[in-house]
Amino acid sequence: MATQDQGRPRAVDLAPVPRAAPLRDEDHRALYCPECGMPTWVEWRDGDHVKLRCFSRHWFLMLAERLC
């Protein structure tokens, strides 16, 4: 019975990893979940909208100007 090569993946087999953009100054401030008060982070930003997520798995879509 023939088997495929089960060796380690080579670098040529892997897709390039995109580099993360540096955080803007407004992304360095502490944010807290409006639902439970746990720390949150900006998961993604699309133009004027942001998605927040907290450690309790709550998430919110909101306008970036409403972050305080």
C-alpha positions, 0 to 999 in steps of 0.5 A: 500500500502506497502512502503519501509523504508524511514529513514536516511541511516545507516553507514552500508549502506554507502560505505567507503570513500577513503582517499586522498593521501597527496599532493606532494611538486610539487603539492603545487605551483601555476599553471595557465591555458595556455588558459585563465590564470585562476588558475588551479589544478592537477585533476589527475596524472597517472604515467608521465601524469597529467590532469589540469583543470581551473576555466573556465572549460578548461582541458589539458593532459600533461606530468608532467615534463612540469609543470612549 
